[in-house]
Amino acid sequence: MVPVTPTRSRLLTLLSHSVQGGVHLVLGGILAAGYVILAAGLVQLARSAPAVPLGLTIALTVIAVPLALAPPLLAPVRDVSVAAARSLLDLDLAGPTAQLTWDDRLRSAGFFVAHLIAGGVAVVALLAGIPYAVALVGWAVGTRGDGFRVSAPALGAWGVPLAVLIACALPLLALLGRALMRALAVPLLGPSASAREQAERHERQVLAERNRIARELHDGVGHALAITTMQASVAEAALGRDEPAARAALAEIARVGRSAMADLDRSLAVLREEDDGARAPGPQPTLADLADLGTSTVRLTGDPEAVGGLDDLTSREAYQVLAEAVVNGQRHGTGPVEVTWRRAQESLTFEVSNAVGTSPGAAGGGRGVIGMKERAALIGASLEAGAVGDRWRVRLTIPGVAR
């Protein structure tokens, strides 16, 4: 078995592209031949006057020309052009379009005309080049047929290399035509500029939504795991000594677990892109649910009414920032986590702090702080995170909040 070297593989690829491009160009040449025959027929009729009445020629022209110009604007012709470009030009173009605009039709007509012109040139080169090359070889080897004398000049032995050059030029012409049609197919058969812009906008929105979901999963599940771990430790320490405290800790674990499951179900529902008829996801927590952060190891200090009056987005994202800060405090710090807030000078300020721990994350590294800053920037708030003395503090300031 002959091994396939890189050079051999490239040559085989070029040969395949040449054949595909040649077939695509020949298809265009065949279509161009129909238009040439139509034009020649109308010219012949015009020259046959008065044997053929001029009125009849005009009537046939009025009927034939619109019928010949209409197909490039039709959706089926565009679909055929797209299918040919996908299979013979190796282009990843979109399939049939449900509704074409005039811009789509005019662009596809432009590709159709370019295909006819390039195909016509290729077919003429093919039909002229092969007989000419054969005639050159025939003359060089001494054949004296009249057909060879008419087809090619008497170049003697020089006819053979010229015939070889023509034979090599035809595949190169096919490759050149293929490259030209590939370059034209993308802007003329692909989506319009407005459609591409809309698709890019949709893609950015999907990416932003998935990033938001990823942040929520990180924050929500991390918060639930941190609280569950802390409450499990409380329950273990209280077993056999303080039964009510143990039961309270176990109840808190159950509540946090149910909340985490609801958050996970909501996020997965969005990722699965469920239908409108599917069960709607539950509401996301906001600052109105701030009391849910409070546990035996998380102390809340502030006026509950001070967090009211915010729009849904600001309230939701601020809650997620605080939940992430609490999780980080429980995970990397020591002692209880203090959460305080106050309104002053048309701003609402939250602080989350606890004693600096000795774990690697105590310095505030990782994606937690990055996620909190992204959420703060989303609502136009500022966020500071760092060590202040022996405590780690996260401060979130939301401006433009009326008292």
C-alpha positions as CSV (number, residue, x, y, z in Angstrom):
1,M,0.0,0.0,0.0
2,V,1.4,3.4,-1.0
3,P,1.8,5.7,1.9
4,V,0.1,9.1,1.7
5,T,2.7,11.8,2.2
6,P,1.8,15.4,3.0
7,T,2.8,16.5,-0.5
8,R,0.7,13.7,-2.1
9,S,-2.2,14.6,0.1
10,R,-2.1,18.2,-0.9
11,L,-1.9,17.2,-4.6
12,L,-4.9,15.0,-4.2
13,T,-6.8,17.8,-2.4
14,L,-6.0,20.2,-5.3
15,L,-7.1,17.7,-7.8
16,S,-10.3,17.1,-6.0
17,H,-10.9,20.9,-5.7
18,S,-10.1,21.2,-9.4
19,V,-12.7,18.6,-10.4
20,Q,-15.3,20.1,-8.1
21,G,-14.7,23.6,-9.4
22,G,-14.8,22.4,-12.9
23,V,-18.1,20.7,-12.5
24,H,-19.5,23.8,-10.8
25,L,-18.3,26.0,-13.7
26,V,-19.6,23.6,-16.4
27,L,-23.0,23.8,-14.7
28,G,-22.9,27.6,-15.1
29,G,-21.7,27.2,-18.7
30,I,-24.6,25.0,-19.5
31,L,-27.0,27.5,-18.1
32,A,-25.2,30.3,-20.0
33,A,-25.6,28.3,-23.2
34,G,-29.4,28.5,-22.9
35,Y,-29.3,32.3,-22.6
36,V,-26.9,32.5,-25.6
37,I,-29.2,30.3,-27.7
38,L,-32.2,32.5,-26.7
39,A,-30.3,35.7,-27.5
40,A,-29.1,34.3,-30.9
41,G,-32.6,33.2,-31.7
42,L,-34.1,36.6,-31.1
43,V,-31.3,38.3,-33.1
44,Q,-31.9,35.8,-36.0
45,L,-35.6,36.6,-35.9
46,A,-34.8,40.4,-36.1
47,R,-32.5,39.8,-39.0
48,S,-35.1,37.8,-40.8
49,A,-37.5,40.8,-41.3
50,P,-39.5,41.3,-43.3
51,A,-39.8,37.5,-43.8
52,V,-40.6,37.3,-40.1
53,P,-42.9,40.2,-39.1
54,L,-41.2,42.6,-36.8
55,G,-44.3,42.7,-34.5
56,L,-44.0,39.0,-33.9
57,T,-40.3,39.4,-33.0
58,I,-41.1,42.2,-30.6
59,A,-43.9,40.1,-29.0
60,L,-41.6,37.1,-28.6
61,T,-38.9,39.3,-27.1
62,V,-41.3,40.9,-24.6
63,I,-42.4,37.5,-23.5
64,A,-39.1,35.7,-23.5
65,V,-36.8,38.3,-21.9
66,P,-38.8,38.6,-18.6
67,L,-39.2,34.8,-18.4
68,A,-35.4,34.5,-18.8
69,L,-34.7,37.2,-16.2
70,A,-37.1,36.0,-13.6
71,P,-35.5,32.7,-12.5
72,P,-32.5,34.2,-10.7
73,L,-34.8,36.1,-8.4
74,L,-36.8,33.0,-7.4
75,A,-36.3,31.1,-4.1
76,P,-35.9,27.6,-5.7
77,V,-33.1,28.9,-8.0
78,R,-31.4,30.4,-4.9
79,D,-31.8,27.1,-3.1
80,V,-30.2,25.2,-6.0
81,S,-27.3,27.6,-6.1
82,V,-26.8,27.2,-2.3
83,A,-26.9,23.4,-2.6
84,A,-24.4,23.4,-5.5
85,A,-22.1,25.8,-3.6
86,R,-22.3,23.6,-0.5
87,S,-21.5,20.3,-2.3
88,L,-19.1,21.6,-5.0
89,L,-17.5,24.6,-3.3
90,D,-17.3,23.1,0.2
91,L,-19.1,26.1,1.8
92,D,-21.1,26.0,4.9
93,L,-24.1,28.1,3.8
94,A,-27.5,28.2,5.4
95,G,-30.2,26.1,3.9
96,P,-33.5,27.3,2.3
97,T,-34.8,30.6,3.7
98,A,-38.4,30.7,4.7
99,Q,-38.9,34.3,3.5
100,L,-36.6,36.1,1.1
101,T,-36.2,39.9,1.0
102,W,-35.5,41.8,-2.1
103,D,-32.0,42.2,-1.0
104,D,-31.6,38.4,-0.8
105,R,-33.1,38.0,-4.2
106,L,-30.9,40.6,-5.8
107,R,-27.8,39.2,-4.2
108,S,-28.6,35.7,-5.3
109,A,-29.3,37.0,-8.9
110,G,-25.8,38.6,-8.8
111,F,-24.3,35.2,-7.9
112,F,-26.4,33.6,-10.7
113,V,-25.1,36.0,-13.3
114,A,-21.5,35.6,-12.1
115,H,-21.9,31.8,-12.3
116,L,-23.1,32.1,-15.9
117,I,-20.2,34.4,-16.9
118,A,-17.5,32.3,-15.2
119,G,-19.1,29.1,-16.4
120,G,-19.3,30.4,-20.0
121,V,-15.6,31.3,-20.0
122,A,-14.7,27.9,-18.6
123,V,-16.8,26.0,-21.1
124,V,-15.4,28.0,-24.0
125,A,-11.8,27.4,-22.7
126,L,-12.6,23.7,-22.3
127,L,-14.2,23.3,-25.8
128,A,-11.5,25.2,-27.5
129,G,-8.5,24.2,-25.4
130,I,-8.8,20.4,-25.7
131,P,-9.2,20.2,-29.5
132,Y,-6.4,22.7,-29.9
133,A,-4.1,20.7,-27.7
134,V,-4.9,17.5,-29.6
135,A,-4.4,19.2,-32.9
136,L,-0.9,20.5,-31.8
137,V,0.1,16.9,-30.8
138,G,-1.3,15.5,-34.0
139,W,0.6,18.0,-36.1
140,A,3.8,17.3,-34.1
141,V,3.7,13.5,-34.6
142,G,3.2,14.0,-38.4
143,T,-0.6,13.6,-38.8
144,R,-1.5,15.6,-41.9
145,G,-5.3,15.5,-41.6
146,D,-7.2,18.6,-42.8
147,G,-8.7,18.9,-39.3
148,F,-5.3,19.3,-37.7
149,R,-4.2,21.9,-40.3
150,V,-7.3,24.0,-39.6
151,S,-7.2,23.6,-35.8
152,A,-3.5,24.4,-35.1
153,P,-0.6,26.0,-36.8
154,A,2.5,24.1,-37.9
155,L,4.7,24.4,-34.8
156,G,6.5,21.2,-35.3
157,A,7.9,19.7,-32.1
158,W,7.0,22.9,-30.1
159,G,3.4,21.8,-30.3
160,V,3.8,19.1,-27.7
161,P,5.0,21.3,-24.8
162,L,2.4,23.9,-25.8
163,A,-0.3,21.1,-25.6
164,V,1.0,20.1,-22.2
165,L,0.8,23.7,-21.0
166,I,-2.8,24.0,-22.2
167,A,-3.7,20.7,-20.5
168,C,-2.2,22.0,-17.2
169,A,-3.8,25.4,-17.6
170,L,-7.3,23.9,-17.7
171,P,-7.2,22.5,-14.1
172,L,-5.6,25.8,-12.9
173,L,-8.5,27.6,-14.5
174,A,-10.9,25.4,-12.7
175,L,-9.2,26.2,-9.4
176,L,-9.2,29.9,-10.1
177,G,-12.9,29.8,-11.0
178,R,-13.6,27.8,-7.9
179,A,-11.8,30.4,-5.7
180,L,-13.7,33.2,-7.4
181,M,-17.1,31.6,-6.9
182,R,-16.3,30.7,-3.3
183,A,-15.4,34.4,-2.7
184,L,-18.7,35.5,-4.2
185,A,-20.9,32.9,-2.6
186,V,-20.4,34.0,1.0
187,P,-21.6,37.6,0.5
188,L,-24.2,36.9,-2.2
189,L,-25.7,33.6,-1.0
190,G,-25.1,34.0,2.7
191,P,-27.2,36.1,5.1
192,S,-27.4,39.8,4.6
193,A,-25.5,42.3,6.7
194,S,-28.6,43.0,8.8
195,A,-29.3,39.3,9.3
196,R,-25.6,38.7,10.3
197,E,-25.8,41.6,12.8
198,Q,-29.1,40.2,14.2
199,A,-27.5,36.8,14.5
200,E,-24.4,38.2,16.2
201,R,-26.6,40.2,18.6
202,H,-28.6,37.1,19.4
203,E,-25.4,35.1,20.0
204,R,-24.1,37.8,22.3
205,Q,-27.4,37.7,24.3
206,V,-27.3,33.9,24.5
207,L,-23.7,34.1,25.7
208,A,-24.5,36.8,28.3
209,E,-27.5,34.7,29.5
210,R,-25.4,31.6,29.9
211,N,-22.7,33.5,31.7
212,R,-25.3,34.9,34.0
213,I,-26.6,31.4,34.7
214,A,-23.1,30.1,35.3
215,R,-22.6,32.9,37.9
216,E,-25.9,32.1,39.5
217,L,-25.0,28.4,39.7
218,H,-21.6,29.2,41.2
219,D,-23.1,31.6,43.7
220,G,-26.3,29.7,44.6
221,V,-24.8,26.2,44.9
222,G,-21.7,27.5,46.6
223,H,-23.8,29.5,49.1
224,A,-26.0,26.4,49.8
225,L,-23.0,24.1,50.3
226,A,-21.3,26.6,52.6
227,I,-24.4,27.0,54.8
228,T,-25.1,23.3,54.7
229,T,-21.6,22.5,55.9
230,M,-21.7,25.1,58.7
231,Q,-25.2,23.9,59.9
232,A,-24.1,20.3,59.8
233,S,-21.2,21.2,62.1
234,V,-23.6,23.0,64.4
235,A,-26.0,20.0,64.4
236,E,-23.1,17.6,65.1
237,A,-21.9,19.7,68.0
238,A,-25.5,20.0,69.4
239,L,-26.5,16.3,69.2
240,G,-27.0,14.9,72.7
241,R,-26.5,18.2,74.4
242,D,-29.0,20.7,72.8
243,E,-31.7,18.9,71.0
244,P,-33.6,22.1,69.9
245,A,-30.4,23.6,68.4
246,A,-29.7,20.4,66.5
247,R,-33.2,20.3,65.1
248,A,-33.0,23.9,64.1
249,A,-29.7,23.3,62.3
250,L,-31.2,20.3,60.5
251,A,-34.2,22.3,59.5
252,E,-32.0,25.0,58.1
253,I,-30.1,22.4,56.1
254,A,-33.3,21.1,54.6
255,R,-34.5,24.6,53.7
256,V,-31.2,25.6,52.1
257,G,-31.2,22.3,50.1
258,R,-34.7,22.9,48.8
259,S,-33.8,26.5,47.8
260,A,-30.6,25.2,46.0
261,M,-32.6,22.6,44.1
262,A,-35.1,25.2,43.0
263,D,-32.2,27.5,41.8
264,L,-30.7,24.5,40.0
265,D,-34.0,23.5,38.4
266,R,-34.5,27.1,37.2
267,S,-31.1,27.4,35.6
268,L,-31.3,24.0,33.9
269,A,-34.7,24.9,32.5
270,V,-33.2,28.0,30.8
271,L,-30.2,25.9,29.5
272,R,-32.6,23.3,28.1
273,E,-34.5,26.1,26.4
274,E,-37.8,24.6,27.4
275,D,-41.0,25.5,25.5
276,D,-43.4,28.2,26.7
277,G,-45.8,25.5,27.8
278,A,-43.3,24.0,30.2
279,R,-43.4,24.8,33.9
280,A,-42.2,28.3,34.4
281,P,-39.1,28.7,36.6
282,G,-39.6,30.3,40.0
283,P,-38.7,33.9,40.8
284,Q,-35.1,34.7,41.6
285,P,-34.3,36.0,45.1
286,T,-34.0,39.8,45.6
287,L,-33.1,42.1,48.5
288,A,-36.7,41.4,49.8
289,D,-35.4,37.9,50.6
290,L,-32.3,39.3,52.5
291,A,-33.5,37.7,55.7
292,D,-32.9,34.3,54.1
293,L,-29.2,34.9,54.4
294,G,-29.4,35.1,58.1
295,T,-28.3,32.0,60.1
296,S,-26.6,31.3,63.4
297,T,-23.3,32.2,61.7
298,V,-24.5,35.1,59.6
299,R,-25.7,38.2,61.4
300,L,-27.9,40.8,59.6
301,T,-27.9,44.4,60.7
302,G,-30.0,47.1,59.0
303,D,-33.4,48.5,58.3
304,P,-35.4,46.1,56.2
305,E,-37.3,49.0,54.6
306,A,-34.0,50.6,53.5
307,V,-33.6,47.9,50.7
308,G,-37.0,48.6,49.2
309,G,-37.8,50.7,46.2
310,L,-35.1,49.3,43.9
311,D,-35.8,48.0,40.4
312,D,-35.9,44.2,40.0
313,L,-32.5,43.9,38.2
314,T,-30.7,45.9,40.8
315,S,-32.3,44.2,43.7
316,R,-31.7,40.7,42.2
317,E,-28.0,41.3,41.3
318,A,-27.3,43.0,44.7
319,Y,-28.7,40.0,46.5
320,Q,-26.5,37.7,44.5
321,V,-23.4,39.8,45.3
322,L,-24.2,39.6,49.0
323,A,-24.9,35.9,48.9
324,E,-21.5,35.3,47.2
325,A,-19.8,37.5,49.7
326,V,-21.4,35.5,52.6
327,V,-20.3,32.2,51.0
328,N,-16.7,33.5,50.6
329,G,-16.7,34.7,54.2
330,Q,-17.9,31.3,55.5
331,R,-15.6,29.4,53.2
332,H,-12.4,31.3,53.7
333,G,-12.8,33.3,56.9
334,T,-13.4,32.5,60.6
335,G,-16.1,33.4,63.0
336,P,-19.6,34.8,62.2
337,V,-20.2,36.8,59.1
338,E,-21.5,40.4,59.6
339,V,-23.9,41.8,57.0
340,T,-24.8,45.5,57.4
341,W,-26.5,48.1,55.2
342,R,-27.6,51.7,55.3
343,R,-28.9,54.5,53.1
344,A,-27.1,57.8,53.0
345,Q,-26.9,60.6,50.4
346,E,-29.0,58.9,47.8
347,S,-26.9,55.7,47.9
348,L,-27.3,52.3,49.5
349,T,-24.2,50.7,51.0
350,F,-23.8,47.0,52.0
351,E,-20.9,45.6,54.0
352,V,-20.1,41.9,54.5
353,S,-17.1,41.2,56.8
354,N,-15.7,38.6,59.1
355,A,-12.3,37.6,60.5
356,V,-9.6,36.8,57.9
357,G,-9.0,33.0,57.8
358,T,-5.9,31.0,57.0
359,S,-7.2,29.1,54.0
360,P,-5.7,29.8,50.5
361,G,-8.8,31.7,49.5
362,A,-8.7,34.1,52.4
363,A,-6.8,36.6,50.4
364,G,-9.8,37.1,48.1
365,G,-8.4,35.3,45.0
366,G,-10.5,33.2,42.7
367,R,-13.5,33.8,40.6
368,G,-15.8,34.9,43.4
369,V,-14.7,38.5,43.6
370,I,-14.5,38.7,39.8
371,G,-18.2,37.5,39.6
372,M,-19.2,40.0,42.2
373,K,-17.5,42.9,40.4
374,E,-19.2,41.8,37.1
375,R,-22.7,41.9,38.8
376,A,-21.9,45.3,40.4
377,A,-20.9,46.7,37.1
378,L,-24.1,45.4,35.6
379,I,-26.2,47.6,37.9
380,G,-23.9,50.6,37.9
381,A,-22.7,49.9,41.4
382,S,-19.1,49.9,42.9
383,L,-17.6,47.1,44.8
384,E,-14.6,47.0,47.0
385,A,-13.1,43.7,48.4
386,G,-10.0,43.4,50.6
387,A,-8.5,43.0,54.0
388,V,-9.1,45.8,56.5
389,G,-6.9,45.0,59.5
390,D,-7.7,41.5,60.6
391,R,-11.0,41.4,58.8
392,W,-12.0,40.7,55.2
393,R,-14.6,43.2,54.0
394,V,-16.7,43.5,50.9
395,R,-18.5,46.8,50.3
396,L,-21.2,47.2,47.7
397,T,-22.4,50.8,47.0
398,I,-25.4,51.4,44.8
399,P,-25.8,55.0,43.7
400,G,-28.9,56.9,42.8
401,V,-31.1,55.5,45.5
402,A,-33.6,58.1,46.8
403,R,-34.4,58.0,50.5
